Amino acid sequence: MDMNLINPILVEFLYRSTIESLPSTMREIYRFIECEEDELERMAVNESHFIKLMNEKSPIRKAAEHFSLKVPHIKAVINQAQGEIDRTMIERYKRIKWIDMTDYKPAAKNKIKSKWSFVFVN
């Protein structure tokens, strides 16, 4: 699936709604790690610093401590979550349809002055 071919806002919407559909424990662990990674990304001054921070302040180890689980279990949950996210995103991407409404003439009081209009159907 080439997500570069669709609107990045739509990709983000699909991604977030897919995360919402994960089982609750998996979703909580995934979000926790994602939040920790985002924080490290904000702290990092460059890519090598980010990698160093990821090793020093491992989000997976933090998640293991936070959820009172072992690191291999957290890794397995994250791998399963990422697989589910990828699978669901691919399925949803295949179902996406854009309907060209450019030639549709709305009632005079609701005229839209754009050159083209599309409707997204999922």
C-alpha positions as YAML, in Angstrom:
chain: A
units: angstrom
residues:
- id: 1
  name: MET
  ca: [0.00, 0.00, 0.00]
- id: 2
  name: ASP
  ca: [1.45, 3.35, -0.97]
- id: 3
  name: MET
  ca: [0.10, 5.79, 1.58]
- id: 4
  name: ASN
  ca: [1.88, 8.59, -0.30]
- id: 5
  name: LEU
  ca: [-0.85, 8.43, -2.91]
- id: 6
  name: ILE
  ca: [-3.61, 9.55, -0.55]
- id: 7
  name: ASN
  ca: [-4.11, 12.65, 1.53]
- id: 8
  name: PRO
  ca: [-1.87, 12.65, 4.65]
- id: 9
  name: ILE
  ca: [-4.79, 13.86, 6.75]
- id: 10
  name: LEU
  ca: [-6.79, 10.84, 5.64]
- id: 11
  name: VAL
  ca: [-3.84, 8.54, 6.41]
- id: 12
  name: GLU
  ca: [-3.64, 10.01, 9.92]
- id: 13
  name: PHE
  ca: [-7.39, 9.57, 10.38]
- id: 14
  name: LEU
  ca: [-7.22, 5.93, 9.25]
- id: 15
  name: TYR
  ca: [-4.22, 5.34, 11.53]
- id: 16
  name: ARG
  ca: [-5.83, 6.87, 14.62]
- id: 17
  name: SER
  ca: [-9.17, 5.16, 14.09]
- id: 18
  name: THR
  ca: [-7.38, 1.84, 13.55]
- id: 19
  name: ILE
  ca: [-5.56, 2.27, 16.87]
- id: 20
  name: GLU
  ca: [-8.94, 2.97, 18.50]
- id: 21
  name: SER
  ca: [-10.20, -0.38, 17.21]
- id: 22
  name: LEU
  ca: [-7.42, -2.37, 18.93]
- id: 23
  name: PRO
  ca: [-8.33, -4.38, 22.05]
- id: 24
  name: SER
  ca: [-8.11, -2.13, 25.12]
- id: 25
  name: THR
  ca: [-4.93, -3.54, 26.70]
- id: 26
  name: MET
  ca: [-3.11, -3.61, 23.38]
- id: 27
  name: ARG
  ca: [-4.28, -0.06, 22.64]
- id: 28
  name: GLU
  ca: [-3.11, 1.21, 26.03]
- id: 29
  name: ILE
  ca: [0.34, -0.34, 25.65]
- id: 30
  name: TYR
  ca: [0.66, 0.89, 22.06]
- id: 31
  name: ARG
  ca: [-0.36, 4.44, 23.00]
- id: 32
  name: PHE
  ca: [1.97, 4.46, 26.01]
- id: 33
  name: ILE
  ca: [4.96, 3.51, 23.88]
- id: 34
  name: GLU
  ca: [3.96, 5.90, 21.11]
- id: 35
  name: CYS
  ca: [3.72, 8.74, 23.64]
- id: 36
  name: GLU
  ca: [7.13, 7.89, 25.11]
- id: 37
  name: GLU
  ca: [8.68, 7.78, 21.63]
- id: 38
  name: ASP
  ca: [7.12, 11.14, 20.75]
- id: 39
  name: GLU
  ca: [8.59, 12.65, 23.92]
- id: 40
  name: LEU
  ca: [12.05, 11.32, 23.08]
- id: 41
  name: GLU
  ca: [11.68, 12.67, 19.55]
- id: 42
  name: ARG
  ca: [10.92, 16.13, 20.94]
- id: 43
  name: MET
  ca: [13.97, 15.93, 23.20]
- id: 44
  name: ALA
  ca: [16.36, 14.78, 20.48]
- id: 45
  name: VAL
  ca: [18.48, 17.31, 18.62]
- id: 46
  name: ASN
  ca: [19.18, 14.95, 15.72]
- id: 47
  name: GLU
  ca: [18.69, 11.37, 14.55]
- id: 48
  name: SER
  ca: [21.69, 9.91, 16.37]
- id: 49
  name: HIS
  ca: [20.63, 11.63, 19.59]
- id: 50
  name: PHE
  ca: [17.15, 10.14, 19.18]
- id: 51
  name: ILE
  ca: [18.61, 6.64, 18.77]
- id: 52
  name: LYS
  ca: [20.77, 7.19, 21.86]
- id: 53
  name: LEU
  ca: [17.72, 8.35, 23.85]
- id: 54
  name: MET
  ca: [15.72, 5.33, 22.64]
- id: 55
  name: ASN
  ca: [18.44, 3.05, 23.98]
- id: 56
  name: GLU
  ca: [18.92, 4.92, 27.25]
- id: 57
  name: LYS
  ca: [15.24, 5.57, 28.01]
- id: 58
  name: SER
  ca: [13.68, 2.60, 26.25]
- id: 59
  name: PRO
  ca: [9.92, 3.10, 25.84]
- id: 60
  name: ILE
  ca: [9.52, -0.68, 25.85]
- id: 61
  name: ARG
  ca: [11.27, -1.02, 29.22]
- id: 62
  name: LYS
  ca: [9.20, 1.87, 30.58]
- id: 63
  name: ALA
  ca: [6.03, 0.18, 29.36]
- id: 64
  name: ALA
  ca: [7.09, -3.10, 30.97]
- id: 65
  name: GLU
  ca: [7.57, -1.31, 34.29]
- id: 66
  name: HIS
  ca: [4.38, 0.73, 33.95]
- id: 67
  name: PHE
  ca: [2.18, -2.26, 33.08]
- id: 68
  name: SER
  ca: [4.05, -4.72, 35.36]
- id: 69
  name: LEU
  ca: [4.84, -6.99, 32.43]
- id: 70
  name: LYS
  ca: [8.04, -8.49, 31.08]
- id: 71
  name: VAL
  ca: [9.87, -6.83, 28.19]
- id: 72
  name: PRO
  ca: [9.39, -9.82, 25.81]
- id: 73
  name: HIS
  ca: [5.64, -9.68, 26.46]
- id: 74
  name: ILE
  ca: [5.54, -5.94, 25.69]
- id: 75
  name: LYS
  ca: [7.53, -6.54, 22.49]
- id: 76
  name: ALA
  ca: [5.09, -9.28, 21.46]
- id: 77
  name: VAL
  ca: [2.10, -7.00, 22.12]
- id: 78
  name: ILE
  ca: [3.65, -4.17, 20.10]
- id: 79
  name: ASN
  ca: [4.50, -6.49, 17.21]
- id: 80
  name: GLN
  ca: [0.97, -7.88, 17.24]
- id: 81
  name: ALA
  ca: [-0.51, -4.37, 17.42]
- id: 82
  name: GLN
  ca: [1.63, -3.14, 14.52]
- id: 83
  name: GLY
  ca: [0.66, -6.16, 12.45]
- id: 84
  name: GLU
  ca: [-3.01, -5.54, 13.18]
- id: 85
  name: ILE
  ca: [-2.65, -1.83, 12.36]
- id: 86
  name: ASP
  ca: [-0.90, -2.60, 9.06]
- id: 87
  name: ARG
  ca: [-3.48, -5.25, 8.09]
- id: 88
  name: THR
  ca: [-6.45, -3.03, 8.96]
- id: 89
  name: MET
  ca: [-4.99, 0.01, 7.19]
- id: 90
  name: ILE
  ca: [-4.42, -2.04, 4.02]
- id: 91
  name: GLU
  ca: [-7.99, -3.39, 4.14]
- id: 92
  name: ARG
  ca: [-9.46, 0.06, 4.68]
- id: 93
  name: TYR
  ca: [-7.25, 1.59, 2.00]
- id: 94
  name: LYS
  ca: [-8.53, -0.96, -0.51]
- id: 95
  name: ARG
  ca: [-12.14, -0.04, 0.36]
- id: 96
  name: ILE
  ca: [-11.67, 3.71, -0.01]
- id: 97
  name: LYS
  ca: [-13.59, 5.27, -2.87]
- id: 98
  name: TRP
  ca: [-13.51, 8.84, -4.04]
- id: 99
  name: ILE
  ca: [-16.54, 9.97, -5.97]
- id: 100
  name: ASP
  ca: [-16.01, 12.89, -8.32]
- id: 101
  name: MET
  ca: [-18.82, 15.38, -7.66]
- id: 102
  name: THR
  ca: [-17.36, 18.14, -9.85]
- id: 103
  name: ASP
  ca: [-20.28, 18.14, -12.27]
- id: 104
  name: TYR
  ca: [-22.91, 18.03, -9.53]
- id: 105
  name: LYS
  ca: [-24.83, 21.30, -9.52]
- id: 106
  name: PRO
  ca: [-26.04, 22.19, -6.02]
- id: 107
  name: ALA
  ca: [-29.11, 24.34, -5.47]
- id: 108
  name: ALA
  ca: [-28.46, 28.05, -6.07]
- id: 109
  name: LYS
  ca: [-28.54, 28.90, -2.37]
- id: 110
  name: ASN
  ca: [-25.87, 26.26, -1.61]
- id: 111
  name: LYS
  ca: [-23.53, 27.01, -4.52]
- id: 112
  name: ILE
  ca: [-19.95, 25.96, -3.98]
- id: 113
  name: LYS
  ca: [-17.39, 27.99, -5.90]
- id: 114
  name: SER
  ca: [-14.66, 25.34, -6.01]
- id: 115
  name: LYS
  ca: [-13.34, 23.94, -9.26]
- id: 116
  name: TRP
  ca: [-13.82, 20.35, -8.17]
- id: 117
  name: SER
  ca: [-15.47, 18.37, -5.41]
- id: 118
  name: PHE
  ca: [-14.95, 14.82, -4.21]
- id: 119
  name: VAL
  ca: [-16.77, 12.69, -1.68]
- id: 120
  name: PHE
  ca: [-14.83, 10.16, 0.37]
- id: 121
  name: VAL
  ca: [-16.61, 6.85, 0.97]
- id: 122
  name: ASN
  ca: [-15.20, 4.18, 3.25]
...
